[in-house]
Amino acid sequence: MTRFLMLYNKPDDVHTFEHHYQETHIPLAKKLPGLQRYTISRNVLPVPGGEPYYLVAELDWDDPAALQRALQSPEGQATA
């Protein structure tokens, strides 16, 4: 399994971020070819002394080649 992590700091405008993330980004990401699993965690603690991440998204593929194909696909370009 290959996992791709997206780490987000707290946005300046939480409402706008959440709306875009829920309504636009998640639906696009879930269309990525070969995606096996998509999970979200909130308020994840980083190494000691740092601020918690607002949101961490974990996306899993079977292997690195599958991840690369997904990122190069039209869906991957749209999510970027």
N, C-alpha and C positions, 0 to 999 in steps of 0.2 A: 504494500500500500504506500502511496505517496500523498502527503498532506501539504496543502497550501494554506498558509495563515495570512489573514488580513487583520492588522491591528489598528484600531481607531482610537485616537485621543478624544476627550470630550469635545464635541463641536460647540462653536459659539452659539449657534441657533439649534437647539435640540429638536424642536418641533419640525423645522424644515428638514434637518438631517433624517429624522425618523420617517417622515412622510416619503422622502425620496428613496430611502433605503428599503422601506416596506413595499412601496408601490411600483418602484422602477428597478432597483438593483437586484433584489432577491428574485423576482420573476425571471430576469435575464440570466442570473447566475445559475438558476435551477435548470436552464436549457443548455448549459455547457455539455458538449458531447462527452460521454463516458463518466460523468460525475456519479460517484457512488454514494456520497453522503455529504450533507450540508448542515452544519450546526452553528449556533450563535451562543456566545456566553457574554454576560455583561459584568462590568465592574471587576475585571480580572486583575489581580495584583501582580505587578512586575517584580523585578529584583528589588530587594529591600532599599528603601529610600526614594523610590520613584512613585509617581502618581499612578493610580489604577487606570488601566485602559477602559474606555467607555464601552467598547464592544470589540469582541474577537470573533471573527468568522473562520470556521475550519471547513475546508473543502477537500474531499478525498477522491483520489483516482487509483486505479489498479497499479500503475507504475509511472515513472517519470515521463516516458514517451507519450502515454495517454494524456497526462497533464499538458505537455507541450502542444499536442494536437488540439486540445481544448482551447488553450490560450491563443493559438493561431487561427482558430475558426472565426467565422463571422460573429458568433455569439460571444466569443472571448474578446474580440475587438470592441464589441458594443459595451461589455462590462468594464473594460479598461477606461 
